[in-house]
Structures are given as structure tokens and as C-alpha cells.
């Protein structure tokens, strides 16, 4: 039976604030993007109550849990909620059963705030995300930005976004550049579930009447899987092809991967991942170039012998409309040049070649 005052996932944007009362570890694994974590039971407390529930009795567990929840709600009221205006309209959710979110919702409502619960909690939200990631990608007109490694695809996406176009930046959402060398320093990848949530939040805000630009990606970006429906939609979409001379691509990659140049010890394990695709002798040669700080030669060699052939094979295999795509030829990958290209794409000044 639906709880009085409860709301559905479709109503998330109606609230001033979304409060996740689950434990910090539950929140870290996944949560509604934008939600704030105010646990009514922390991880240790939740484990303790759960153990008592199983080993002693549900009654004893509820007595102890109620005391802990009351204490934590009082603390949140004093530290976090006391300055909220009377008109504040928060949404509260927990895992599924509603006891934790119900406790906070009740207290906030009794004070006079328009607090409501998410029907079915996180579990219902998670099902809604998975369902949407099957349906939503098919509802948009995608324009896939293609180009060999180092062609400035991400820079063009950023310029398109600044120019007002709809952009889905998968590398930003995954905190990864999509290759064996693609991890971003100081930015660990999110969990698979939270990546799904971020995708869901992005897709919901797009207008189906306007094109959405996205970079050509593999099924996996780092350790994360792109939803199959998204991959299928991309493979059947129109393409925008960036064609850039090798020297310019080498220069760009040396800029964007400067952290490897500063500490070659982080580079060697990544190069070892290529053994099997390339002989130990070739990988050893690449390590020698790194030892000798011959960065330009190393990057060029990696492009010519590994990245370019792999990207070309994958692109021709999967992107049905690649050869008919809009071709952009440039050797200037500066921010200003990308902004000019983005403007020309959006205004239709460029025609397919």
C-alpha cells in the first residue's frame, strides 16, 4: 500500500533537497545524484542493530535502533536543518522498507516542513534507473564525435557544451579517458551503480527534439560498462569525424598525459597491459623510450602501432554511418579553434564532405 505523502522517482525534481538517510557505505556505493547523506544509522550502528535482530530478537533490535535513530535525528536537526525556512520541501529516502526514512520524515513533518518519502526507497529508484537506461538512449538523435586518439574529441565536446549544444560526456562521468592509459590522476572512477545514476540524471534532462553529441567510446571505459542500449544507439547514429595530423595529435597527448611524463613509474604498469597485443620486445622498446624521455617518439610510436589501428578497426566495424559523417579537418586544437568548430557545427555552416 502506498504510504501517505510518498512520491515516485518521476517526481524527484519537485523537491528543494533530497536526503539519503542510509549509512555512509550505502551512500558511497550509489545514491540519487545531488542527494545529501544524513544517516540516521551509521555503518557500525546499522551492523549492530542487524546482529541483534538476527541473534537476539526483533523487539530488542527495534528498541536499540529507535534510540540510535532518535539521537542521530536530533543531531541532524541541530547541525543541519535548524536554519531551513518554513517553506522547505525535502524528499527523504532509505533502502526499501521505509523505517529509517519514515522516522526522519515524521519528525520533519511534525515540525512543520513539507517532508515526504520516496515510495520504495533506493531499491525502487535503482529499478527505475535500469529500466530507463534501456529506453532513454533510443529516444534521442545522437551525433557521435569520432577521430583517432589525440584528435581533440573531448575538447570539441566541451566547446559544443559551452556553445549551448546538448552533450553527454561519458569520459567525464566515468573519470576516465577510455584507454589503457586513461585513468585520471586523483579522480577514482565511480562505482558502476553510481555511473548508471549519473547517466540517468544526464539523459533525463535532454530534449529529444534536439541532437545530443557524444564521443565514440568502447563498451567499457576503464572498469565501467556503458549501457548496451546506449552503445547500440551510438553505433547506428550520425558521425562527426575529426581528422587531425599526427604531429598535432602527439602534441595534444603530451599535454593531456603530462602526469606520466612527470613520473614514468606510473607508466610502466600501463605499458605492461599491452603485452599480448604486442610483443615483449616492442613494449620493452616503449619503456626504453620513456627511460630516455623521448616522449614525442614514444607517443608517436604508440599511436601508429597500437592506438590508430585498433581505433580504425573498431570504428569501421561498429559505426554504420561513419563514412557518410561530417568531416572536420584541423591542426589547431586550441580552445579557440574548438569553439569556432563548435559554432560552425551548431549553426550548420559545415556540410558533410
N, C-alpha and C positions, 0 to 999 in steps of 0.2 A: 504494500500500500504506500502511495506517495506521501511523504512527510509534508505537513502543512508548512508552507513558506519555502519549500525546496524548489530548486531550479535545475535546468538541464545544461548540458555542455554548450548548446547553441546560444545560451544567454550570458556567456562569460563576459562579454564586453559591456554589459549593462552596469557593472559594479565599479565603485571607487577604488576598491582594493580587494585582492584575492589572498586569503590567509590559508596557508597549509599548516595544519596542526600536527602532522605526523612527526616522527623522530628525525633528527638530522641526517641519519644514514638513509632513511627512506626518501627524504627530500633530495639528497645528493644524487641518488640513482636516477630520479626523474621527478619532474613537477611541472605544473602549468607554467609556461613562460610568463614572467612578471610577478608570479606569486612570491609572497614573503613567508619565511618559515618562523612561526611562533609555536614551538612544540608544547603540547600540554603534557606529554611524557617524553623524556629524553631516551636515548637508546638503552642506557643502563636501567632506568625505571621501567621501561616497556618490557625488557627481558625479565626483570624481577617479577612484575605482575603476571606475566605469561607463565613463568615457572610455578608460581603459587597457584594459579588457575588449574594447571595440569596435575601438580603433585599434592596440593592440599585440598582446595575447594574453590569453585567459582565465587561463592559468597565471600570468603576471606580475600580473594583477589580483588573483588569489587570494592570492598571496604578500603583496602590499601590504595588501590588505584584512584578512588574518589578523593582521598586525602591528598595524594600527589597532584592530581589534576587541579584540585581547588587551589593548592599552593601555587602552582605554575600560572594558572589563570590570574590570580591576584597579582603576581609579579608582572605579568604582561600588561595588566591594566595600569599599574603604577608606572612602568618604564616605557611603554609603547603606545598605549591607547588613550591616556588621560587628556591629551591635547586635541583629540579628534573632535570636529564640530558635531553639533546635534544632527545635522543632515547626512552624516557619514553613512555610506551604504556598502558594507563589506560582504563578501562571499566567503564562507568557511567550508573547508573540506578535510576529510581524513582518508583512511584507506578504503573502507567499504561500509562497515556496519553502522557508522554514524554516531557512535557513543562519544568519541573524542571531540568531533566537530560539533555534535549536539550540545555538549557541555558548554563550550565557549559561545556558541550561537545563543543559547538560552540566557547566559549571563549578559551578553551584549544587548540582547533584545530587552531584557528586564531593565537595563539602564536607560533605554530609550532610543538606541541606534537601530537602523533597519537592517539588521543582520539576517542572512539567510544561508541555508546549507545547499551544497551541491548534491543533487539526488544520486545516490550510488557511489559517491566519493571518487577517489582516484581510479578505482578499478573500472568504473563506467567511463570515466574520461579516457583511460587507456584504450578501451574498446572503440571509442569514438574516433580516436586518432588513427588506429589501424584501419578502420573502415574508410575513413576519409582519404588516407594515403593510397587506397586502391581506386577511389573515384575521382578525386580532385585533379590529379595530373592530366586526365583526359579532357578536362573542361577548358583548357587554355590553349592559345595559339603560341607555341614555343618558337623562338628563334635561337638556334644553338650556335654559339661562337666557337668556331673550330680554328685550329692552327697548330703548327709544330711547337714543341716545347720552347719556351722563351719568346714567343711571338707577341706577348703582351695581352693575352686574353683577359686576365684578371684586371689589368689596368683599363681595358676597354669597358668591361662590365662596370667598374667603379665610375668611369666617366659617363656611361649611359645612365646610371643611377642618379648622378649629380644633375644630369640634364633632364631628369623627370621621367625616364622610362621605368617600366616595371622590370625588376631584376631579381633573380634567385641566385644568390652567391653560395654555391654548395661548399666551396673551399673555406669560406668564412664560417659557415655553420659548423663544419667539421673540424675547424682549426688544423687544416692540413692542405698541402698543395697538390696532393694526388699522385705523388710518385714515391719511389723508394727513398728519395732524399727530402720528402715533402713535409716532415714534421716541423712545426713552428716553435722556435725556442721560447720556453716559458709559457706555452699555451697548450696544455694537455688536451687531448680530444675528449669531448663529452661522452657519456655512455650512449649506447645505441638507442635506448629508450628516450633519452633527452634530445638526441638528434632528431628522432621521429617527432617529438613535441615541437621542436624549433621549426621543422619542415611544415608541420600542420599549421603553426601560427603564421608562417610566411604565406602559404598557399591561400589561407582564408582571406587575406587582405587584398588579393589580386582581383582586378576587374577582368572578367572573361572577354569583354569586348575589345580589349587592348592586348597587343603582343607582350610576351614575357621573355626576357633574354636570360640565357643560362649558358654556362661553359660546358663544352663536351667533356664528360667525365667517364671513368670506368664504373663498373658495378660497385666496386669498393673504393673508398677514399680513406687511405690509411687502414684503420681497423674497422671502419664503419661501412655498413651496406646502404646503398641508395635504394629506396623502394623500387621494386620491379616495375610497377606501373609508371613511375617517373622515367626509368630507363627506356621502357617501351615507347613512351610519348616522345622522348628526345630523339630516338632513332628514326622516327617517322616524320620529324619536323624539318622545316626550312633551316638552312645553314647560312651563317655569315663567316666567310673564310678570310682569316688574316694571313697574308703572305709577306714574310719579312726575311731579309738577307741573313745569312749565317752569322756574320760579324756582329750585327746588331743584337741578335739573339744571345750570343756569347756575352756581350757587354751587359745586357739586362740580367742574365742569370748570375753573373759575378756580383752584381749589385744586390740581388734578392737573396743570394745564398752566402752572404759575407760571413755569417757565423761559422760556416765550415772552413772558410779561408783563415779565420782567426784561430781556430782550434781544430787541426787536422785529425786529432784523436777521435773526434766525434764522426768524422767522415769515413774512417776505415771500416767500422762495422757495417755501415750502409753499403759500401762497395762490395763487401763480402756477400751481401744478399744477392749480388748479380752472378755469383759463381753458380754454374749450372746453366745459366743463359749464355754465359761467356766463359772461356777457358780461364784457368788459374793464371796462365801467363798474361792474358790480356788484363785481368783485374790487377795482377801484380804490377803491370806497366802503369796502370792508372794510379796506383799507390806511389809508385816512383815519381811520377809527375807531381803528385801532391807533396811528397817529401822535398822535391826540388822547387816547389812553389811556382811551377809552370802552370798557373791557373788557366790562362787562356787556352793553352794546348789541351789541358785536361778537359775543360768544358766542351771544347770543340770535338774532341775525340768521343766523349760520352754521347754527344748529340748525334754525330754521324754514325757511330757504330751501335748505339743502343736505342736512344730515345726516338730519333726520327724514323727508323724502320718499324719500330713497334707501334708508334702512333699512326703511321701511314697504313699499316696493315689493319689495325683496329678500326680506323675511320672508314676506310673503303668497305670493310666487312659489314659495318653496322649502320652507317648513316646513308639511307637510301637516296636522299636528295642532295648529297654533298656536292657533286659535280655541277649541279644547277644553282648552287648558292651564290650569294652576293660576295664578290671578291674585293678585298681591301688590301692594296699594296702600299707598304710604307716602310721606311727605315728609321723613322723618327718615332720613338716610343716614349717621348716625354709626356708629361701630364697635359701640356697644352695641345700637343698633337692628338692625343687620345680624345680630348674634349672636342676638337674640331671634327674628328671622325664620328663621334657620338652624335653631334649636332647634324651632320650630314645624313647619318643613318635615319635618325628620327624624322627629319624634315623631308626625307625621300629624295635628297639630291643625288644619292648614289643609286645606280641601276646595276642589276646583275651583268657580269661580263661573260 
